[in-house]
């Protein structure tokens, strides 16, 4: 008599045959897709979902205490079939894979496909960071769900993966499992040709992970034996499963990439694989039909989530500027967070995460007492991981407020992750400190210039550049109250006198007039960040010494400029933008707003800024790059031929 274990193995084997057949059918029908990796993952995913390992309720795929599965996005065909077997959508939907309007995107999308937990997969390598954020959120909510992250062995080469893997152990995540589909091939060649000197098992053990190895990732009993150990892990665990990329396709093992995509697979080989897989299913038709009728019953259900007191309503945050501490944007943040702690009753009315890639000093953390009202995480010098981890936290807990203290000089490093977070609809506030020339003596490598150009043109990201402490507090209050999406606030560290603004503009975070001559201006200067104060001083010189009435506009939100801003300019009057960075950044945003409006047309729009900095004190740098008041006056005279 067959044992229960053997009966379960037979069921999982039958399911695997049907799922692999479906993978080939789906990709061949679509005439597009990733054959190799989908085929190599079949048994690993079949056992996870239907072997009583993953805790998931097909009737409630968004159950808070469900286990999460994160995977490289091109593995859709294998998971889409699994989702259809669980009844998340009709099997007929598989025929629409990669077609316009389909819920089954070419790369998985959590916004269109039920069962998908966190996307976008973006460039490979972000998934483990997402998973760490997800696992941290489980700990914070005192939930016992686990997060499974699937990696390809090509993907495992990514630096983001190394950042995440090393951080996971220090975070104490015994609810995190990573499964490495080690099929020894990647897009361009066998992995041994690009990564042959690495011992993955030793590397991950060195990271501090528990490592389990499966010699044959297509052997149901071996896979289940490895998975059965996961209920008892005490730290992050990696399963290395040796598989065959393109399993079931003739010639796949000999092919340099294991037929990574359909486009590199000979049509006759793809057809043979589909026909052969179909014949295997037909040979066991009765068994396959019997098991597919009961797939929902084969899925282990999640534990009932404990009742948790949730924040019913986030208070409106209205922290006022301390009149005794209103000159420096860096220093004023300590006062702000102390008031935020009070306003949220030590964090009771707001779940707050404070993250940093090694940018907040330990003594500052203690002074601000972040640990008393927030989940504070220093990820170390891991910029990519920090942003991707924040995305995992945000998607898992959308009501949480996530504050990330970042160095503006290092944001290029995480631009890919930031784009993925914005595309995925994350909610986080990133403060990019020490912008532009205010990095002073560190020199050109740290003095940001072009970075804002990438940020202002990133869809889904809101960019702010406060000039003074009031601007900064306005941005912080707005962000913590509304939690609207991904926000990047670029701040400087120069001492600055609080700007003038009319009472109606006290909370303005787009643009406002900060200096007006009281009559029709002969010139309009538009500043942003620390250049605005010097622009005001330049305007006074232009008026007193050169007889040029000058209006100065401070821009806080360059991407949101519209008719209101254009109305602050003057029709037929020249305009100069002055920026702490590449001159085209602010000029392009101003020009775009004016071109989109019919309210006013300046006679010309010129710009001033810098490209590459140099070492020096801020006063010397301002003078050298003509960003001090006298320098701006000289730029005006040269640009507009004023004697």
C-alpha positions as MATLAB code, in Angstrom:
seq = 'XXXXXXXXXXXXXXXXXXXXXXXXXXXXXXXXXXXXXXXXXXXXXXXXXXXXXXXXXXXXXXXXXXXXXXXXXXXXXXXXXXXXXXXXXXXXXXXXXXXXXXXXXXXXXXXXXXXXXXXXXXXXXXXXXXXXXXXXXXXXXXXXXXXXXXXXXXXXXXXXXXXXXXXXXXXXXXXXXXXXXXXXXXXXXXXXXXXXXXXXXXXXXXXXXXXXXXXXXXXXXXXXXXXXXXXXXXXXXXXXXXXXXXXXXXXXXXXXXXXXXXXXXXXXXXXXXXXXXXXXXXXXXXXXXXXXXXXXXXXXXXXXXXXXXXXXXXXXXXXXXXXXXXXXXXXXXXXXXXXXXXXXXXXXXXXXXXXXXXXXXXXXXXXXXXXXXXXXXXXXXXXXXXXXXXXXXXXXXXXXXXXXXXXXXXXXXXXXXXXXXXXXXXXXXXXXXXXXXXXXXXXXXXXXXXXXXXXXXXXXXXXXXXXXXXXXXXXXXXXXXXXXXXXXXXXXXXXXXXXXXXXXXXXXXXXXXXXXXXXXXXXXXXXXXXXXXXXXXXXXXXXXXXXXXXXXXXXXXXXXXXXXXXXXXXXXXXXXXXXXXXXXXXXXXXXXXXXXXXXXXXXXXXXXXXXXXXXXXXXXXXXXXXXXXXXXXXXXXXXXXXX';
ca = [
       0.000    0.000    0.000;
       1.362    3.478   -0.821;
       2.044    5.675    2.192;
       0.386    9.079    2.702;
       3.712   10.717    1.890;
       3.915    8.857   -1.413;
       0.319    9.722   -2.263;
       1.100   13.412   -1.658;
       4.228   13.133   -3.800;
       2.204   11.567   -6.597;
      -0.317   14.408   -6.440;
       2.415   17.043   -6.524;
       4.123   15.249   -9.409;
       0.880   15.194  -11.386;
       0.341   18.882  -10.668;
       3.896   19.688  -11.722;
       3.345   17.986  -15.069;
       0.201   20.031  -15.697;
       1.821   23.274  -14.572;
       4.878   22.771  -16.811;
       2.594   21.951  -19.746;
       0.681   25.153  -19.059;
       3.916   27.167  -18.889;
       4.882   25.997  -22.371;
       1.343   26.497  -23.698;
       1.043   30.014  -22.285;
       4.381   31.190  -23.653;
       3.995   29.534  -27.060;
       0.492   30.985  -27.446;
       1.755   34.450  -26.524;
       4.741   34.060  -28.865;
       6.738   35.683  -26.076;
       8.001   34.895  -22.598;
      10.744   33.395  -20.471;
      10.777   29.664  -21.089;
      13.905   28.625  -19.225;
      13.392   30.068  -15.756;
       9.684   29.297  -15.631;
      10.362   25.657  -16.396;
      13.162   25.349  -13.851;
      10.945   26.675  -11.031;
       7.912   24.418  -11.535;
       8.494   21.839   -8.789;
       9.767   24.428   -6.310;
       6.609   26.501   -6.644;
       4.223   23.552   -6.921;
       5.482   22.113   -3.634;
       5.411   25.498   -1.938;
       1.789   26.271   -2.830;
       0.234   22.814   -2.828;
       2.494   20.846   -0.493;
       1.074   22.326    2.694;
       3.983   24.739    3.134;
       2.679   28.169    2.130;
      -0.106   29.532    4.329;
      -2.579   31.160    1.960;
      -6.348   31.385    1.658;
      -7.572   31.303   -1.973;
     -10.892   32.745   -0.780;
      -9.100   35.691    0.823;
      -5.858   36.298   -1.102;
      -5.235   39.563    0.774;
      -5.548   38.036    4.266;
      -3.220   40.024    6.491;
      -1.541   36.977    8.019;
      -0.937   35.149    4.724;
       2.577   34.102    3.788;
       4.078   36.294    1.081;
       5.922   35.135   -2.041;
       8.194   37.477   -3.982;
       9.727   36.370   -7.254;
      11.449   37.761  -10.336;
       8.666   39.188  -12.451;
       9.220   37.142  -15.598;
       8.197   33.978  -13.725;
       4.570   34.919  -14.357;
       3.505   31.924  -16.486;
       4.245   29.373  -13.756;
       2.576   31.427  -11.043;
      -0.368   32.451  -13.216;
      -1.206   28.787  -13.726;
      -0.951   28.195   -9.977;
      -3.241   31.157   -9.297;
      -5.807   29.829  -11.764;
      -5.703   26.421  -10.056;
      -6.492   28.168   -6.775;
      -9.441   29.938   -8.394;
      -8.041   33.456   -8.275;
      -9.109   33.913  -11.911;
     -10.410   31.641  -14.710;
      -7.900   29.497  -16.563;
      -9.099   31.103  -19.799;
      -7.260   34.240  -18.677;
      -3.945   32.490  -19.379;
      -4.625   32.945  -23.096;
      -4.329   36.712  -22.644;
      -0.789   36.603  -21.209;
       1.302   39.534  -22.481;
      -1.632   40.896  -24.478;
      -2.806   44.497  -24.265;
      -5.341   44.944  -21.475;
      -4.576   41.609  -19.820;
      -4.387   41.249  -16.050;
      -1.437   38.907  -16.715;
       1.380   41.290  -17.493;
       4.688   40.302  -19.070;
       6.241   40.894  -15.660;
       4.024   40.365  -12.638;
       2.089   43.383  -11.387;
       0.501   43.445   -7.936;
      -1.969   46.074   -9.118;
      -3.497   43.860  -11.815;
      -3.026   40.235  -10.759;
      -4.531   38.675   -7.610;
      -1.988   36.598   -5.706;
       0.983   38.845   -6.486;
       2.309   40.454   -3.317;
       4.964   43.097   -4.048;
       6.154   44.458   -7.382;
       7.659   45.854   -9.554;
      10.470   43.370   -9.928;
      12.249   46.171  -11.772;
      15.878   45.461  -12.474;
      16.663   42.114  -10.902;
      17.871   42.051   -7.313;
      15.354   44.177   -5.438;
      13.068   41.360   -4.300;
      15.090   40.316   -1.260;
      15.036   43.887    0.043;
      11.268   43.995   -0.489;
      11.051   40.744    1.435;
      13.079   42.099    4.336;
      10.754   45.090    4.573;
       7.782   42.728    4.494;
       9.304   40.502    7.206;
      10.104   43.501    9.409;
       6.499   44.662    9.085;
       5.310   41.228   10.264;
       7.463   41.540   13.377;
       6.177   45.034   14.056;
       2.560   43.881   13.745;
       3.235   40.728   15.803;
       2.004   38.536   12.940;
       3.454   35.098   12.258;
       3.377   35.067    8.464;
       6.558   34.223    6.597;
       8.063   35.842    3.532;
       9.447   33.647    0.749;
      11.778   35.268   -1.773;
      12.736   33.394   -4.952;
      16.014   34.329   -6.624;
      17.640   33.171   -9.819;
      21.358   32.448   -9.634;
      22.007   35.150  -12.212;
      19.961   37.562  -10.132;
      21.906   36.565   -7.023;
      24.938   38.342   -8.520;
      23.273   41.733   -8.018;
      24.862   44.048   -5.464;
      21.432   44.878   -4.037;
      21.066   41.206   -3.072;
      24.334   41.266   -1.143;
      23.296   44.441    0.674;
      19.990   42.872    1.659;
      21.352   39.459    2.640;
      23.921   40.919    5.016;
      21.373   43.198    6.655;
      18.752   40.460    7.122;
      20.723   38.616    9.775;
      21.356   41.723   11.871;
      17.608   42.409   11.710;
      16.888   39.021   13.325;
      14.446   37.813   10.687;
      13.572   34.200   11.422;
      10.466   34.679    9.255;
      12.410   35.137    6.014;
      13.169   32.324    3.552;
      15.069   32.766    0.310;
      14.919   30.055   -2.361;
      17.700   30.107   -4.933;
      16.709   28.505   -8.239;
      20.251   27.470   -9.131;
      19.877   26.474  -12.761;
      23.441   27.560  -13.679;
      22.360   29.765  -16.587;
      21.622   33.453  -17.074;
      20.550   35.581  -20.016;
      23.889   35.759  -21.818;
      25.821   32.643  -20.768;
      26.302   29.931  -18.144;
      26.787   31.473  -14.703;
      30.117   29.685  -14.314;
      31.551   31.972  -16.997;
      30.686   35.166  -15.115;
      30.588   33.944  -11.533;
      32.520   30.681  -11.485;
      34.856   31.613   -8.653;
      32.085   32.132   -6.110;
      30.873   29.555   -3.585;
      27.306   30.647   -2.935;
      26.801   28.334    0.028;
      29.904   29.649    1.806;
      29.040   33.248    0.964;
      25.547   33.067    2.432;
      26.705   31.214    5.503;
      29.211   34.026    5.878;
      26.311   36.470    5.748;
      24.910   34.602    8.759;
      22.162   32.651    7.012;
      21.119   29.080    7.629;
      21.676   27.216    4.330;
      19.840   24.109    3.099;
      20.834   22.467   -0.177;
      18.580   20.450   -2.500;
      20.565   18.348   -4.953;
      17.649   17.942   -7.381;
      15.136   20.770   -7.355;
      12.858   18.756   -9.644;
      12.579   15.854   -7.192;
       9.359   16.352   -5.250;
      10.481   14.422   -2.186;
      13.800   16.279   -1.939;
      12.048   19.630   -2.237;
       9.434   18.699    0.354;
      12.115   17.414    2.728;
      13.819   20.820    2.590;
      10.564   22.744    2.964;
       9.530   20.639    5.969;
      12.377   22.183    7.969;
      11.091   25.726    7.553;
       8.640   25.694   10.462;
      11.555   25.504   12.877;
      14.121   27.987   11.586;
      15.726   30.443   13.991;
      17.276   32.831   11.477;
      17.020   33.772    7.788;
      17.269   30.630    5.695;
      18.473   30.061    2.150;
      17.465   26.981    0.169;
      19.813   26.320   -2.742;
      17.887   24.163   -5.207;
      19.834   22.770   -8.164;
      17.587   22.785  -11.221;
      17.716   22.588  -15.006;
      16.933   25.767  -16.876;
      14.503   24.954  -19.645;
      13.684   21.542  -18.201;
      11.618   19.607  -20.715;
      12.960   21.454  -23.765;
      15.326   19.443  -25.978;
      18.755   21.048  -26.136;
      18.180   23.319  -23.125;
      20.996   21.852  -21.054;
      23.439   22.353  -23.928;
      22.200   25.842  -24.804;
      24.302   28.685  -23.380;
      21.285   30.281  -21.626;
      18.931   27.332  -21.208;
      16.548   29.011  -23.677;
      16.117   32.021  -21.432;
      13.324   33.348  -23.640;
      11.191   31.976  -26.449;
      13.044   34.229  -28.887;
      16.269   32.192  -28.542;
      14.555   28.803  -28.636;
      14.159   27.056  -32.025;
      10.422   26.891  -32.796;
      10.566   23.137  -33.301;
      12.109   22.690  -29.834;
       9.385   24.759  -28.192;
       6.685   22.812  -30.043;
       8.306   19.506  -29.100;
       8.444   20.546  -25.433;
       4.769   21.498  -25.477;
       3.717   18.316  -27.289;
       5.790   16.110  -25.011;
       4.478   17.825  -21.866;
       0.936   17.412  -23.181;
       1.519   13.701  -23.794;
       2.857   13.268  -20.251;
      -0.269   14.889  -18.857;
      -2.552   12.809  -21.093;
      -0.823    9.634  -19.938;
      -1.905   10.509  -16.397;
      -5.112   12.317  -17.329;
      -7.337   10.741  -14.684;
      -4.812   11.477  -11.958;
      -4.238   15.047  -13.153;
      -7.969   15.734  -13.377;
      -8.557   14.314   -9.916;
      -5.874   16.403   -8.269;
      -6.752   19.655  -10.075;
     -10.316   19.350   -8.769;
      -9.019   19.634   -5.220;
      -6.109   22.066   -5.482;
      -7.792   24.621   -3.210;
      -7.993   21.978   -0.491;
      -4.262   21.293   -0.820;
      -3.371   24.842    0.213;
      -2.536   25.373    3.876;
      -4.561   28.189    5.412;
      -2.965   31.034    7.381;
      -3.352   31.321   11.108;
      -6.022   33.714   12.287;
      -4.415   37.101   12.783;
      -4.554   38.387   16.352;
      -6.715   41.390   17.049;
      -4.465   44.415   16.820;
      -5.374   47.901   17.895;
      -4.877   49.891   14.735;
      -4.513   53.605   14.334;
      -8.019   54.801   13.498;
      -7.111   58.253   12.291;
      -3.774   59.940   11.743;
      -3.798   63.389   13.349;
      -3.184   66.494   11.287;
       0.440   67.395   11.923;
       0.995   71.126   12.405;
       4.391   71.572   14.025;
       5.293   75.248   14.254;
       8.809   76.591   13.765;
      10.761   77.320   16.934;
      11.574   81.057   16.704;
      14.814   80.364   18.571;
      15.884   77.671   16.103;
      14.806   78.857   12.666;
      18.029   79.289   10.722;
      19.370   75.831    9.861;
      17.360   73.086    8.166;
      19.566   70.306    9.550;
      19.562   71.445   13.159;
      15.850   72.268   13.265;
      14.837   68.654   12.635;
      15.512   67.640   16.240;
      12.921   70.123   17.478;
      10.498   68.987   14.782;
      10.658   65.316   15.715;
      10.279   66.067   19.404;
       7.044   67.897   18.592;
       5.993   65.069   16.255;
       6.493   62.607   19.097;
       4.205   64.705   21.288;
       1.611   65.166   18.530;
       1.420   61.398   17.947;
       1.381   60.493   21.658;
       4.749   58.758   21.515;
       3.816   57.063   18.254;
       0.456   55.689   19.407;
      -1.466   57.543   16.699;
       1.089   57.075   13.903;
       3.177   54.070   12.932;
       6.512   55.637   12.046;
       9.605   54.028   10.576;
      12.842   56.000   10.525;
      15.381   54.526    8.098;
      18.864   55.571    7.101;
      21.811   54.116    5.161;
      24.337   55.111    7.853;
      23.534   58.831    7.701;
      22.195   59.625   11.197;
      24.817   59.558   13.935;
      24.105   57.387   16.967;
      24.284   60.326   19.367;
      21.687   62.174   17.278;
      19.371   59.152   17.383;
      19.654   59.115   21.168;
      19.082   62.861   21.474;
      15.948   62.713   19.332;
      14.805   59.506   21.115;
      13.663   57.865   17.873;
      13.470   54.475   19.611;
      10.728   55.786   21.905;
       8.191   56.531   19.186;
       9.427   54.987   15.922;
      10.943   51.820   14.508;
      14.457   53.006   13.837;
      16.528   51.045   11.303;
      20.079   51.878   10.288;
      20.704   49.610    7.305;
      24.392   50.448    7.136;
      25.995   51.795    3.985;
      23.380   50.159    1.783;
      21.575   52.847   -0.182;
      19.892   50.535   -2.696;
      18.673   48.159   -0.019;
      17.348   50.974    2.176;
      14.992   52.309   -0.493;
      13.881   48.857   -1.690;
      13.321   47.703    1.905;
      11.209   50.807    2.510;
       9.101   49.808   -0.499;
       8.524   46.395    1.065;
       7.446   47.999    4.334;
       5.170   50.505    2.619;
       3.336   48.026    0.400;
       2.855   45.706    3.368;
       1.672   48.500    5.684;
       0.375   51.380    3.515;
      -0.710   53.501    6.488;
       2.784   53.551    7.986;
       4.840   56.718    7.712;
       8.362   56.076    6.476;
      11.009   58.757    6.957;
      14.373   58.138    5.306;
      17.381   60.303    6.081;
      19.667   60.161    3.049;
      22.690   61.965    1.693;
      21.770   63.932   -1.416;
      25.204   63.067   -2.810;
      24.370   59.364   -2.830;
      20.884   59.322   -4.346;
      22.129   58.284   -7.803;
      23.140   54.996   -6.154;
      19.506   54.192   -5.380;
      17.784   55.809   -8.361;
      16.652   52.453   -9.773;
      15.099   51.420   -6.460;
      13.488   54.828   -6.089;
      11.919   54.505   -9.525;
      10.548   51.059   -8.602;
       9.080   52.413   -5.357;
       7.403   55.285   -7.202;
       6.091   52.963   -9.914;
       4.782   50.573   -7.270;
       2.866   53.278   -5.409;
       4.947   53.330   -2.236;
       4.631   56.004    0.421;
       7.809   57.393    1.926;
       9.520   60.689    2.639;
      13.211   60.928    1.814;
      15.255   63.842    3.081;
      18.317   64.327    0.875;
      20.685   66.293    3.066;
      23.700   68.509    2.323;
      22.689   69.387   -1.217;
      24.843   71.049   -3.827;
      27.582   73.393   -2.692;
      26.606   73.037    0.957;
      28.730   69.880    1.028;
      31.508   72.472    0.988;
      34.910   70.974    1.840;
      34.100   67.454    0.654;
      34.468   68.757   -2.885;
      32.934   67.985   -6.249;
      32.313   64.253   -5.644;
      29.802   65.154   -2.939;
      28.390   68.413   -4.342;
      25.224   67.386   -6.157;
      24.364   69.071   -9.409;
      22.592   66.829  -11.912;
      20.841   64.512   -9.448;
      17.749   66.740   -9.118;
      17.298   66.526  -12.884;
      16.716   62.789  -12.599;
      14.392   63.217   -9.631;
      12.124   65.923  -11.057;
      11.586   63.832  -14.195;
      10.780   60.583  -12.387;
       7.068   59.693  -12.766;
       5.305   59.156   -9.464;
       7.849   61.059   -7.377;
       7.141   64.407   -5.731;
      10.209   66.631   -5.460;
      10.484   69.450   -2.931;
      13.338   71.849   -2.242;
      12.811   73.951    0.906;
      14.676   77.231    1.210;
      14.200   77.897    4.921;
      13.006   76.125    8.062;
       9.403   77.219    7.483;
       9.462   75.584    4.040;
      10.913   72.421    5.558;
       8.312   72.227    8.320;
       5.554   72.816    5.780;
       6.810   69.883    3.699;
       7.193   67.620    6.741;
       3.731   68.495    8.088;
       2.127   67.885    4.704;
       3.965   64.605    4.148;
       3.284   63.114    7.589;
      -0.369   64.148    7.521;
      -1.226   63.010    3.998;
       1.321   60.270    3.221;
       0.687   60.882   -0.495;
       3.431   58.813   -2.149;
       7.171   58.943   -2.717;
       8.481   62.363   -1.728;
      12.055   63.569   -2.026;
      12.985   66.755   -0.177;
      16.403   68.144   -1.121;
      17.733   70.279    1.699;
      20.827   72.413    2.227;
      22.715   73.050    5.452;
      23.514   76.735    5.178;
      22.293   79.070    7.892;
      19.584   81.199    6.327;
      17.372   84.005    7.538;
      13.696   83.110    7.377;
      12.240   84.320    4.097;
       9.395   86.785    3.831;
       6.082   85.375    2.679;
       2.569   86.751    2.827;
       0.224   85.204    5.391;
      -1.610   83.342    2.609;
       1.668   81.654    1.696;
       2.659   80.585    5.195;
       1.932   76.912    4.345;
       2.772   77.149    0.634;
       4.899   74.262   -0.635;
       4.799   75.111   -4.348;
       5.953   78.698   -4.996;
       5.508   82.169   -3.551;
       6.811   85.703   -3.958;
       9.370   86.422   -1.263;
      10.500   89.859   -2.482;
       8.545   92.374   -4.535;
       9.569   95.915   -5.531;
       6.041   97.274   -5.072;
       5.754   98.188   -8.736;
       6.059   96.514  -12.110;
       9.346   94.618  -12.060;
      12.007   94.970  -14.698;
      13.345   91.542  -13.808;
      12.103   88.353  -12.138;
      14.520   86.023  -10.344;
      13.381   82.505   -9.482;
      15.349   80.739   -6.761;
      14.992   77.403   -5.007;
      16.642   76.060   -1.880;
      19.568   78.025   -0.533;
      19.891   80.293   -3.605;
      16.674   82.141   -2.780;
      18.089   84.200    0.085;
      21.044   85.383   -1.987;
      18.633   86.155   -4.825;
      16.683   88.437   -2.484;
      19.880   90.234   -1.484;
      20.819   90.539   -5.158;
      17.395   92.039   -5.914;
      17.971   94.747   -3.322;
      21.333   95.607   -4.895;
      19.824   95.679   -8.382;
      17.160   98.081   -7.157;
      19.410  100.383   -5.145;
      22.470  100.506   -7.396;
      21.127   99.778  -10.870;
      17.554  100.991  -10.728;
      16.082   97.620  -11.715;
      12.938   96.759   -9.746;
      13.251   93.020   -9.163;
      10.787   90.390   -8.000;
      12.032   87.168   -6.384;
       9.993   83.956   -6.394;
      10.879   81.010   -4.175;
      10.093   77.624   -5.712;
       9.599   74.724   -3.283;
       7.789   72.292   -5.591;
       9.240   72.671   -9.103;
       7.282   69.767  -10.589;
       3.900   71.198   -9.508;
       4.383   74.650  -11.031;
       1.273   75.807  -12.875;
      -0.823   78.890  -13.573;
      -0.413   80.248  -10.040;
       3.345   80.276  -10.443;
       3.185   81.735  -13.948;
       0.975   84.490  -12.541;
       3.765   85.345  -10.118;
       6.091   86.072  -13.062;
       5.593   89.137  -15.259;
       4.499   89.246  -18.882;
       7.177   90.589  -21.219;
       9.798   90.817  -18.463;
      13.062   88.813  -18.464;
      13.393   85.957  -15.985;
      16.503   84.383  -14.453;
      16.546   81.073  -12.578;
      19.284   80.612   -9.960;
      19.921   77.080   -8.751;
      22.183   75.172   -6.379;
      23.064   72.653   -9.067;
      22.881   72.257  -12.819;
      21.297   75.426  -14.157;
      18.946   73.542  -16.472;
      17.108   71.777  -13.634;
      15.148   74.775  -12.392;
      15.114   76.497  -15.783;
      13.436   73.514  -17.440;
      10.714   73.246  -14.779;
       9.996   76.968  -14.969;
       9.983   76.957  -18.779;
       7.655   73.954  -18.910;
       5.147   75.636  -16.597;
       5.216   78.798  -18.695;
       4.841   76.907  -21.983;
       1.826   75.061  -20.554;
       0.149   78.311  -19.487;
      -1.364   81.338  -21.171;
      -1.212   83.544  -18.063;
       2.097   85.281  -18.801;
       5.094   85.115  -21.125;
       8.476   86.384  -19.912;
      10.528   87.975  -22.673;
      13.342   85.484  -22.077;
      14.215   82.759  -19.551;
      17.885   82.472  -18.654;
      19.541   80.366  -15.998;
      22.478   80.172  -13.636;
      23.938   77.363  -11.526;
      26.996   75.117  -11.494;
      28.030   71.751  -12.921;
      31.024   70.554  -10.902;
      32.003   71.980   -7.547;
      35.290   72.147   -5.689;
      36.579   72.107   -2.136;
      36.092   75.218   -0.015;
      33.975   77.002    2.550;
      30.464   77.981    1.537;
      31.269   81.696    1.267;
      34.218   80.998   -1.031;
      32.145   78.612   -3.134;
      29.235   81.019   -3.464;
      31.603   83.729   -4.619;
      33.521   81.452   -7.006;
      30.365   80.189   -8.712;
      28.672   83.601   -8.606;
      25.882   82.343   -6.383;
      26.378   85.010   -3.722;
      24.398   88.237   -3.986;
      27.137   90.174   -5.815;
      27.736   87.250   -8.148;
      24.045   87.006   -9.028;
      24.018   90.740   -9.769;
      26.958   90.254  -12.124;
      25.210   87.327  -13.821;
      22.149   89.536  -14.339;
      24.240   92.321  -15.841;
      26.070   89.945  -18.174;
      22.982   87.939  -19.160;
      20.796   90.927  -19.932;
      23.499   93.395  -21.079;
      22.995   95.810  -18.197;
      25.773   98.343  -17.686;
];
